[in-house]
């Protein structure tokens, strides 16, 4: 493709796409190998420009298809758009880079899983969806490990995102052994990148709107409550909510709608 950010990009043929889902594979400079995305492109976006994009980060063990094919994220968005509860939005659901049980969306010495999300994913969406541009508002959200990634990246790159959120989020790097088998030293990421709180504190004066939630039966509930308290103590504005539920897809499927409504509300505030 001419003027592409990527050496190679493969986009699914519209004849074979379904449920408004599109599949993209690019060769990522950040990862130094190919990587995949699933996109939800609502039909209402076809006649529009600068359509908002929501990046959805999956958790451990998953890949680019998880949010759609385990959580029905595209159907949730389609229902809300049809009901005019949110404007047309493109969902970008990337792989985390497929390192170990989960890359953490962290920068490693030879594979920068962080820049894959922050730089390559938005570029891949722009090249795959004509109604998306560099002026499109960008949101980021994730579950579990993806919540860690979304909230941390919003803190580190606050100017990139209109708002950010997380469901059932890991909040510190030292929580990873609850889910992954790789020793923490194998991640080889900077100590500066290992805490959601520290990332948010570093740019506390220019953070985007933040929202996160957790199920009351979730094994990460105490960590989310702790982050809520710490943000309150630091005077960082945010929305935190708890709902019945565990660390499971039924919970994430149910509460993605809350996050999409929160994101939509931010579009009317600027």
C-alpha positions as CSV (number, residue, x, y, z in Angstrom):
1,X,0.0,0.0,0.0
2,X,1.4,3.4,-1.0
3,X,2.2,5.8,1.9
4,X,1.6,3.1,4.4
5,X,3.2,3.2,7.8
6,X,3.7,-0.6,7.4
7,X,5.9,-2.6,5.1
8,X,2.9,-5.0,4.7
9,X,-0.8,-4.7,5.5
10,X,-3.5,-7.3,4.8
11,X,-7.1,-6.3,5.2
12,X,-10.0,-8.8,4.9
13,X,-12.1,-8.8,1.8
14,X,-15.5,-7.1,2.4
15,X,-17.3,-9.9,0.7
16,X,-16.4,-12.3,3.5
17,X,-16.6,-10.0,6.5
18,X,-19.6,-10.4,8.8
19,X,-21.3,-8.7,11.8
20,X,-19.5,-5.5,10.7
21,X,-16.1,-7.1,11.7
22,X,-12.9,-6.6,9.7
23,X,-9.6,-8.3,10.2
24,X,-6.2,-6.7,9.7
25,X,-2.6,-8.0,9.8
26,X,0.3,-5.7,9.7
27,X,4.0,-6.0,10.0
28,X,4.7,-3.8,13.0
29,X,8.0,-1.9,13.5
30,X,7.4,-1.8,17.2
31,X,7.1,-5.6,17.4
32,X,9.4,-6.5,14.5
33,X,6.9,-9.1,13.3
34,X,3.3,-9.4,12.1
35,X,0.4,-8.7,14.4
36,X,-3.4,-8.9,14.1
37,X,-6.4,-6.7,14.8
38,X,-10.1,-7.3,14.8
39,X,-12.1,-4.1,13.9
40,X,-15.8,-3.3,14.4
41,X,-16.8,-0.8,11.7
42,X,-20.4,0.3,12.1
43,X,-22.3,0.9,8.9
44,X,-23.3,4.3,10.1
45,X,-19.6,5.4,10.0
46,X,-19.5,5.0,6.2
47,X,-20.7,8.6,5.4
48,X,-18.9,10.2,8.3
49,X,-15.4,11.5,8.9
50,X,-13.2,11.6,12.0
51,X,-15.1,8.8,13.5
52,X,-14.0,8.0,17.2
53,X,-12.0,4.9,17.8
54,X,-12.0,2.8,21.0
55,X,-9.0,0.5,21.5
56,X,-10.0,-2.5,23.5
57,X,-7.1,-4.5,25.1
58,X,-7.7,-8.1,26.0
59,X,-6.4,-10.0,29.0
60,X,-3.9,-12.8,29.5
61,X,-4.2,-15.9,27.3
62,X,-6.3,-14.0,24.8
63,X,-5.8,-12.5,21.4
64,X,-7.3,-10.0,19.0
65,X,-10.6,-11.9,18.6
66,X,-11.4,-12.3,22.3
67,X,-13.4,-9.1,22.8
68,X,-15.6,-9.9,19.9
69,X,-15.9,-13.6,20.0
70,X,-16.0,-14.1,23.8
71,X,-17.5,-10.8,24.8
72,X,-19.6,-9.7,21.9
73,X,-18.1,-6.2,22.0
74,X,-19.2,-5.5,18.5
75,X,-22.8,-6.4,19.2
76,X,-22.8,-4.2,22.4
77,X,-21.5,-1.2,20.3
78,X,-24.0,-1.9,17.5
79,X,-26.9,-2.0,19.9
80,X,-25.9,1.3,21.6
81,X,-25.3,3.0,18.3
82,X,-28.7,1.8,16.9
83,X,-30.4,3.2,20.1
84,X,-28.4,6.4,19.7
85,X,-26.9,6.1,23.2
86,X,-23.5,6.5,21.6
87,X,-22.4,7.9,18.3
88,X,-20.9,5.6,15.6
89,X,-17.5,4.4,17.0
90,X,-15.0,2.0,15.5
91,X,-13.7,-0.7,17.9
92,X,-10.1,-1.6,17.5
93,X,-9.2,-4.9,19.2
94,X,-5.5,-5.7,18.8
95,X,-3.5,-8.7,19.9
96,X,-1.2,-7.9,22.7
97,X,1.7,-9.2,20.6
98,X,1.4,-12.8,21.8
99,X,4.4,-12.9,24.1
100,X,4.2,-15.6,26.8
101,X,0.9,-15.7,28.7
102,X,0.6,-12.0,28.2
103,X,3.0,-9.2,27.1
104,X,1.5,-6.7,29.6
105,X,1.5,-4.1,26.8
106,X,4.9,-3.2,28.1
107,X,8.1,-2.2,26.3
108,X,10.6,-5.1,26.1
109,X,14.1,-4.6,24.7
110,X,13.4,-6.1,21.3
111,X,9.6,-6.0,21.1
112,X,7.8,-2.8,22.1
113,X,4.3,-3.9,23.0
114,X,3.6,-0.5,24.3
115,X,4.3,1.4,21.0
116,X,2.4,-1.3,19.1
117,X,-0.8,-0.1,20.9
118,X,0.0,3.6,21.1
119,X,1.3,4.1,17.5
120,X,0.8,1.1,15.2
121,X,-2.8,0.2,16.2
122,X,-4.2,3.7,15.5
123,X,-2.2,3.9,12.2
124,X,-3.6,0.5,11.2
125,X,-7.1,1.6,11.9
126,X,-6.7,4.7,9.8
127,X,-5.4,2.7,6.9
128,X,-8.2,0.1,7.1
129,X,-11.2,2.4,7.8
130,X,-11.7,5.4,5.5
131,X,-13.9,7.3,8.0
132,X,-11.1,7.3,10.6
133,X,-8.4,10.0,10.5
134,X,-5.7,11.5,12.6
135,X,-8.4,13.9,14.0
136,X,-10.5,11.0,15.2
137,X,-10.9,11.0,19.0
138,X,-9.1,8.0,20.5
139,X,-10.2,6.1,23.6
140,X,-8.6,3.1,25.3
141,X,-10.1,0.5,27.6
142,X,-9.1,-3.0,28.7
143,X,-9.9,-5.9,30.9
144,X,-7.6,-7.5,33.5
145,X,-4.1,-7.2,32.0
146,X,-5.7,-5.0,29.4
147,X,-7.0,-2.7,32.1
148,X,-3.4,-2.4,33.4
149,X,-2.3,-1.6,29.9
150,X,-5.1,0.9,29.2
151,X,-4.8,2.9,32.4
152,X,-1.0,2.9,32.4
153,X,-0.8,4.0,28.8
154,X,-3.3,6.8,29.5
155,X,-1.0,8.0,32.3
156,X,2.1,7.7,30.2
157,X,0.6,9.2,27.0
158,X,-2.2,11.4,28.2
159,X,-2.3,13.6,25.1
160,X,-3.1,10.5,22.9
161,X,-6.4,9.6,24.5
162,X,-9.7,11.5,25.0
163,X,-10.5,9.1,27.9
164,X,-9.4,5.8,29.3
165,X,-10.8,2.9,31.4
166,X,-10.4,-0.6,32.7
167,X,-12.5,-3.5,33.9
168,X,-11.2,-5.8,36.6
169,X,-7.8,-4.3,36.1
170,X,-4.4,-5.5,37.4
171,X,-3.0,-2.3,38.9
172,X,0.7,-3.3,39.5
173,X,3.2,-5.4,37.7
174,X,3.8,-7.6,40.8
175,X,0.2,-8.9,40.3
176,X,1.1,-10.7,37.1
177,X,2.2,-14.0,38.7
178,X,-1.5,-14.5,39.7
179,X,-2.0,-15.2,36.0
180,X,1.2,-15.8,34.0
181,X,3.9,-18.5,34.3
182,X,6.8,-16.4,32.9
183,X,9.1,-15.0,35.7
184,X,8.8,-11.3,36.1
185,X,12.4,-10.8,35.2
186,X,11.8,-12.1,31.7
187,X,9.6,-9.0,31.0
188,X,12.7,-6.8,31.1
189,X,10.6,-3.6,31.3
190,X,11.6,-0.4,33.1
191,X,10.7,-0.1,36.8
192,X,9.0,3.1,35.8
193,X,6.4,1.2,33.9
194,X,5.2,-1.2,36.6
195,X,2.4,0.7,38.4
196,X,-0.8,2.2,37.1
197,X,-0.7,4.7,40.0
198,X,2.8,5.9,39.3
199,X,2.0,6.3,35.6
200,X,-1.0,8.4,36.5
201,X,0.9,10.5,39.0
202,X,3.7,11.4,36.6
203,X,1.2,13.3,34.4
204,X,-1.4,14.1,36.9
205,X,-1.9,17.6,35.6
206,X,-3.0,16.6,32.1
207,X,-4.7,13.2,32.4
208,X,-7.7,12.3,30.3
209,X,-11.0,11.4,32.0
210,X,-10.6,8.0,33.7
211,X,-13.2,5.4,34.6
212,X,-12.6,1.9,36.0
213,X,-14.8,-0.8,37.6
214,X,-14.5,-4.2,39.2
215,X,-16.8,-7.1,40.2
216,X,-17.3,-7.6,43.9
217,X,-16.4,-11.3,43.6
218,X,-13.3,-10.6,41.5
219,X,-9.9,-11.7,42.9
220,X,-8.6,-8.2,42.0
221,X,-11.2,-6.3,43.8
222,X,-9.0,-5.2,46.7
223,X,-6.3,-3.9,44.3
224,X,-9.0,-1.8,42.5
225,X,-10.3,-0.5,45.7
226,X,-6.8,0.4,46.8
227,X,-6.2,2.3,43.5
228,X,-9.5,4.2,44.0
229,X,-8.4,5.3,47.4
230,X,-4.9,6.3,46.2
231,X,-6.3,8.3,43.4
232,X,-8.7,10.1,45.7
233,X,-5.9,10.8,48.1
234,X,-3.8,12.2,45.2
235,X,-6.7,14.4,44.1
236,X,-6.9,12.7,40.7
237,X,-10.4,12.9,39.3
238,X,-11.9,9.6,38.2
239,X,-15.0,7.4,38.2
240,X,-14.8,4.1,40.1
241,X,-17.7,1.6,40.3
242,X,-18.3,-1.9,41.6
243,X,-20.9,-4.3,40.4
244,X,-21.8,-7.9,41.2
245,X,-19.6,-10.3,39.3
246,X,-16.4,-12.2,39.0
247,X,-13.3,-12.1,36.8
248,X,-15.2,-13.5,33.8
249,X,-16.5,-12.7,30.4
250,X,-20.2,-12.3,31.5
251,X,-19.0,-9.4,33.8
252,X,-17.0,-7.7,31.0
253,X,-19.7,-8.2,28.4
254,X,-22.2,-6.6,30.7
255,X,-20.2,-3.6,31.7
256,X,-18.5,-2.6,28.4
257,X,-21.7,-0.7,27.7
258,X,-21.1,1.5,30.7
259,X,-17.6,2.3,29.4
260,X,-18.8,3.1,25.9
261,X,-21.4,5.5,27.3
262,X,-18.7,7.1,29.5
263,X,-16.5,7.6,26.4
264,X,-19.4,9.0,24.4
265,X,-20.1,11.5,27.1
266,X,-16.6,12.9,26.8
267,X,-17.2,13.8,23.2
268,X,-19.7,16.5,24.2
269,X,-17.4,18.1,26.8
270,X,-14.9,19.7,24.4
